[in-house]
Amino acid sequence: MSKVLIIGSGISGLACAITCASRGINVILVSPFPSERSQSVLAAGGINAVLTGEDGDSIEQHIKDTLKGGCDIAGEKAVRGMCSAAPDIVKWLESLGTVFSRDSGGRISRRAFGGQTYPRTNYAGTATGKQIVTALVMEARRLEGKGLIERRYWTDFYGALIRDKICYGAMLYSEATRSVEAVTADSVVIATGGQNALFGKTTGSTQCDGYAAGKLFSQGVDLKNLEFIQYHPTTIETDRKKMLISEAARGEGGRLFYEDNGSRVYFMEDLYGAKGNLMPRDIVSKCIYETGKQVYLDVSFLGKDKILDRIPEVYELCMKYRNIDITRDPVPVVPSVHFFMGGIAVGLDHRTNIKNLYAVGECASMYHGANRLGGNSILAAIYSGRVAAGSIKDEKTDSPDWSREVSEENGKLELKRRSESKFPVMYVRGMLADSVNSSLGIVRNACELENGIKDIDYYLGIADKINFDRSELEYFTYSLEGILILAKAVLKSASERQESRGAHLRSDYPERSDAYKASTIISYDGGNYTAKFVKEDEYEG
Ligand SMILES: Cc1cc2nc3c(=O)[nH]c(=O)nc-3n(C[C@H](O)[C@H](O)[C@H](O)COP(=O)(O)OP(=O)(O)OC[C@H]3O[C@@H](n4cnc5c(N)ncnc54)[C@H](O)[C@@H]3O)c2cc1C
């Protein structure tokens, strides 16, 4: 029986683990924290799937909306596969115990999300992610009981075991022993989520920092479409995070406005008519940015009963963090970094350009093109996990011996531990976040991107001199260089795309250009970053 090592235990890692185990493949599933603390549990609004086709909706329309939302660069084959599998995925989730909300006719409840022609976001209150993770964890535990899955926590990715473009496993860092070990496997699946922590305060989890993608890039793995960073239009600022006001609030009818001489201007409706508030996120964020004003979200006219029934978490969030009662008053909102359309480049089978190495979920780039539609991400995470699991060959691979490499890396860690010179690593991570936020705002230009690259080059110059800070996890220091390399790849990709499309808006190239109607593939070779443009369905690794 072959063995697969899955790194990351959110929705995509769990879906992949369960599907592999169901095929009789042995799984080791690793992450720093249990699945119940992954970013996936934050998913509030729901999962897209056309379940009944009532009201005129169809799988074909789901495909069309997804391709249009992605601004014509998502691959049709991939999107078709995902949207066609969506109804089965929802049924599968239900069979594993996910409890969806139901309407008065007994059907799974669905709401409208941005960019949809018909409401097709199926939900479990405003806790869809939590419900799904709970069901998947129960199934993983059942398969663990059968000896097919082994779950390991307090374990971080350190690097892949790659030789001659073949992956043989990964080096993993144990927070308990503070050392690395080589774990060999016949296939490796990366499922480490987005790049939130690179940007400091975002709506997402700080566990997701893009380190795995950056480290793999430095080991020869291609990355894709990194410049497409989704700003969610409605968040509220708190000390440590940007808290998401789910799109469900606008799906239920919430309206955006700003004030001008004491009158409300419902700018999205003025620009796009009745469905204006539910335009795709890239468009709403851009419009908020262009108002140059404080924008508010109003749901009070829905009435207290409906608010508490349909969007109770939004009510609680605004009370808790802003002391605003949304059943009476509007809440001030700002767009914030939320989701990453870019990530590890994969083909239709989710294999990377390295043999036996796969990537799934938000860390992989597929399905969303230049902008993701709300509700398509959990779907993509589950679908990609299942596709990768289905394409992994149940074959044994003989691994070379890695003891020399492991001992070298443990030696480097020990040197960092012993060194007298201490530099606060979180301070550098803070400066890095400031640099990427100023260079990669909702609208960017060549000068800002160039300044960002200069900043990163400076931090890269000092990265290996930064030793362990005893008050922080060693992970934060050893991962710094990989995160910096990723940041530079994002900035380079954004510089190369000299047009405005979806979530990549440039003040110096404000128009969409057919010359860039493709995905950006970026590769790393001995310190050189090389970008090229490839049609999505044509990338094979
Ligand atoms: C507030 C919020 C609300 C959202 N709402 C929705 C919604 O309603 N509908 C929707 O479709 N999408 C939604 N999304 C997006 C969606 O939740 C995510 O895209 C999706 O859950 C990603 O799943 P994943 O398995 O790829 O990653 P994650 O759930 O982020 O899991 C990543 C895993 O990798 C681990 N990991 C990270 N780094 C390392 C490392 N270096 N070494 C080892 N392990 C590592 C983590 O600990 C974790 O276990 C929302 C996102 C946010 C932030």
The ligand as an ORCA input file, in Angstrom:
! r2SCAN-3c Opt
* xyz 0 1
  C     -13.555     34.999      7.413
  C     -13.634     34.107      6.203
  C     -14.874     33.699      5.715
  C     -14.949     32.875      4.586
  N     -16.186     32.482      4.130
  C     -16.253     31.662      3.050
  C     -17.526     31.199      2.576
  O     -18.572     31.504      3.143
  N     -17.543     30.381      1.489
  C     -16.391     30.003      0.828
  O     -16.476     29.283     -0.158
  N     -15.187     30.422      1.276
  C     -15.080     31.223      2.368
  N     -13.852     31.628      2.819
  C     -12.639     31.074      2.187
  C     -12.419     29.635      2.645
  O     -12.730     29.519      4.007
  C     -10.992     29.157      2.426
  O     -10.535     29.493      1.162
  C     -10.907     27.643      2.585
  O     -11.481     27.245      3.797
  C      -9.466     27.202      2.492
  O      -9.356     25.854      2.876
  P      -7.920     25.176      2.836
  O      -8.083     23.775      3.261
  O      -7.279     25.429      1.540
  O      -7.039     26.000      3.895
  P      -7.174     26.246      5.484
  O      -8.500     25.957      6.039
  O      -6.610     27.609      5.679
  O      -6.171     25.163      6.102
  C      -4.782     25.294      5.956
  C      -4.119     24.252      6.829
  O      -2.706     24.305      6.616
  C      -2.036     24.408      7.860
  N      -0.761     25.087      7.640
  C      -0.546     26.370      7.256
  N       0.783     26.603      7.178
  C       1.401     25.447      7.479
  C       2.773     25.058      7.576
  N       3.776     25.890      7.330
  N       3.055     23.773      7.942
  C       2.040     22.876      8.213
  N       0.736     23.208      8.123
  C       0.427     24.481      7.769
  C      -3.009     25.145      8.756
  O      -2.716     24.966     10.116
  C      -4.321     24.470      8.321
  O      -4.462     23.224      8.956
  C     -13.759     32.462      3.932
  C     -12.517     32.872      4.425
  C     -12.449     33.687      5.554
  C     -11.102     34.127      6.043
*
